[in-house]
Every structure is written in structure tokens, then in C-alpha cells.
Amino acid sequence: MFKVNKKLKMSTMIKKLKMSTMIKNIKELMMKKITLMILSLLSLSAFGVNAIETKGKTVLVNVPGMVCQMCVQGMKKNFSSVVADSETDVIVDLDKKTVKVTFNTDVTEELIKEKVNDAGYNAETLTWLEAKK
């Protein structure tokens, strides 16, 4: 009888050990998945990709160096693919050296800077404007 109880206790202990090992492995796996998700999000932001929704939103871009109507036309042309109407959704202020763009699609800040760069200028700063209520 003593041997049977001892075997039964050993069997129970082995099952508990296996179960605790499984739980430990699951916890480690979950931590690895969470870490990977966090690193993925950080890497996206490090490369300038932001997951914000920009459709219908307006950004004000400071663009030093714009001085003439050719600058205005260049900006309107470069942003025409991401706005509904480049005449009304891309507003260039030569005095303030700014471009105000209202998007009809989602874009990244990198794409905005690229559009300005393709027109021959550098986007100094981007400021997201609050929607009018």
C-alpha cells in the first residue's frame, strides 16, 4: 500500500510539474509576443510612419524658400493626388511661407515631406490643425 501511495504521489507531483512548466512556457510566449508588438510599433514610429487617420484633416506646413506663383503651382500639383481639389484644398501663403493642405485620403508625415521635397523645397515643420466645428 505504501508503494502505491508513493507512486500516486509521484504521479501527481509529475503532473503538477508538467502543468507549471506549461504555464511558464505560455507566459514566456505571451511576453515574447507582446515585446514583438511593442517593437513593431516603435519601429514604425522611428521610420516616420504614423498610423493616424488623416483623411479630412488639415496640416499646416512651414516651407521656407517659396517666393513666387511657380512655387504655388508646384505645391498644388504635388499635392493633387491626396486632395479632392488642389485649388481649394491646397492653400499656399507666400508671405507666411506656409502650405495648408486638407487631405481626402490617409497619408503619413513622411509622404507630406516628400511631396514638399518633390516640389523643390524642405518642409520645416508640420502642424496638424483642429477641424472647424
TATASUL-V163224 format. One record per residue. PSI is psi in degrees with one decimal (NA if undefined). OMEGA is omega in radians with two decimals (999 if undefined). NEAR is the number of other C-alpha atoms within 10 Angstrom. Layout:
psi:PSI omega:OMEGA near:NEAR
psi:PSI omega:OMEGA near:NEAR
This chain:
psi:-38.3 omega:-3.14 near:6
psi:-40.4 omega:3.14 near:7
psi:-38.6 omega:3.13 near:8
psi:-46.0 omega:3.12 near:9
psi:-40.8 omega:-3.14 near:10
psi:-42.2 omega:3.12 near:11
psi:-40.6 omega:3.13 near:12
psi:-42.0 omega:3.11 near:12
psi:-41.4 omega:3.12 near:12
psi:-42.7 omega:3.13 near:12
psi:-43.2 omega:3.12 near:12
psi:-41.9 omega:3.14 near:12
psi:-39.5 omega:3.12 near:12
psi:-42.9 omega:3.11 near:12
psi:-44.0 omega:3.13 near:12
psi:-40.4 omega:3.12 near:12
psi:-44.1 omega:3.10 near:12
psi:-42.5 omega:-3.13 near:12
psi:-43.3 omega:3.14 near:12
psi:-35.2 omega:3.08 near:12
psi:-41.9 omega:3.10 near:12
psi:-44.4 omega:3.14 near:12
psi:-42.9 omega:3.11 near:12
psi:-43.3 omega:3.12 near:12
psi:-40.5 omega:3.11 near:12
psi:-43.6 omega:3.12 near:12
psi:-44.1 omega:3.13 near:12
psi:-41.9 omega:3.12 near:12
psi:-42.9 omega:3.12 near:12
psi:-41.4 omega:3.12 near:12
psi:-39.1 omega:3.11 near:12
psi:-42.3 omega:3.13 near:12
psi:-43.1 omega:3.13 near:12
psi:-43.2 omega:3.12 near:12
psi:-44.3 omega:3.12 near:11
psi:-40.5 omega:3.12 near:12
psi:-43.8 omega:3.14 near:12
psi:-44.8 omega:3.12 near:12
psi:-37.3 omega:3.10 near:12
psi:-45.2 omega:3.13 near:12
psi:-40.9 omega:3.12 near:13
psi:-39.9 omega:-3.13 near:12
psi:-34.7 omega:3.09 near:12
psi:-44.7 omega:-3.13 near:13
psi:-29.1 omega:3.13 near:12
psi:-28.6 omega:3.13 near:10
psi:11.5 omega:3.09 near:9
psi:7.3 omega:3.12 near:12
psi:118.6 omega:3.09 near:16
psi:140.0 omega:-3.02 near:15
psi:22.1 omega:-3.12 near:13
psi:150.2 omega:3.12 near:10
psi:123.1 omega:-3.07 near:11
psi:-8.2 omega:-3.13 near:18
psi:126.2 omega:-3.13 near:14
psi:-2.2 omega:-3.14 near:14
psi:161.7 omega:-3.09 near:16
psi:138.4 omega:3.10 near:19
psi:144.4 omega:3.05 near:20
psi:120.6 omega:-3.08 near:19
psi:125.2 omega:3.04 near:22
psi:122.1 omega:-3.08 near:20
psi:89.4 omega:3.11 near:22
psi:149.6 omega:3.09 near:14
psi:-13.2 omega:3.11 near:13
psi:127.8 omega:-3.08 near:22
psi:-12.6 omega:-3.01 near:12
psi:177.1 omega:-3.14 near:9
psi:-24.2 omega:3.05 near:11
psi:-35.3 omega:3.09 near:11
psi:-44.0 omega:-3.14 near:17
psi:-49.8 omega:-3.11 near:18
psi:-38.6 omega:3.11 near:15
psi:-42.7 omega:3.13 near:17
psi:-46.1 omega:-3.13 near:25
psi:-41.5 omega:-3.13 near:24
psi:-45.0 omega:-3.08 near:15
psi:-30.0 omega:-3.14 near:18
psi:-1.3 omega:-3.04 near:22
psi:-26.3 omega:-3.12 near:18
psi:-11.0 omega:-3.09 near:14
psi:9.3 omega:3.10 near:21
psi:160.6 omega:3.12 near:19
psi:-43.4 omega:-3.11 near:16
psi:112.6 omega:-3.05 near:15
psi:-22.1 omega:3.12 near:20
psi:-36.4 omega:-3.10 near:13
psi:-24.2 omega:-3.07 near:12
psi:-7.9 omega:3.07 near:20
psi:107.1 omega:-3.09 near:27
psi:117.0 omega:-3.12 near:17
psi:127.0 omega:3.09 near:23
psi:102.9 omega:-3.09 near:15
psi:-32.7 omega:3.13 near:17
psi:-43.8 omega:-3.12 near:8
psi:-8.1 omega:-3.12 near:11
psi:46.9 omega:-3.13 near:14
psi:156.7 omega:3.02 near:21
psi:124.8 omega:3.10 near:23
psi:122.8 omega:-3.05 near:20
psi:130.1 omega:3.03 near:27
psi:121.0 omega:-3.00 near:23
psi:147.8 omega:3.01 near:23
psi:10.1 omega:3.11 near:17
psi:164.2 omega:3.10 near:14
psi:134.2 omega:3.12 near:13
psi:164.2 omega:3.05 near:17
psi:162.7 omega:3.08 near:15
psi:-32.5 omega:3.09 near:16
psi:-40.9 omega:3.13 near:13
psi:-38.4 omega:3.10 near:14
psi:-47.9 omega:3.13 near:19
psi:-38.2 omega:3.12 near:18
psi:-40.8 omega:3.13 near:16
psi:-42.5 omega:3.10 near:23
psi:-43.9 omega:3.14 near:22
psi:-40.3 omega:3.13 near:15
psi:-23.6 omega:3.09 near:13
psi:-5.0 omega:3.09 near:18
psi:16.3 omega:-3.09 near:14
psi:172.5 omega:3.07 near:18
psi:132.5 omega:3.05 near:18
psi:112.3 omega:-3.09 near:19
psi:-53.8 omega:3.11 near:12
psi:153.8 omega:3.06 near:12
psi:130.7 omega:3.11 near:17
psi:119.1 omega:3.11 near:11
psi:129.3 omega:-3.09 near:13
psi:146.1 omega:3.09 near:13
psi:145.0 omega:3.11 near:9
psi:142.0 omega:3.10 near:8
psi:138.0 omega:-3.12 near:4
psi:NA omega:999 near:3
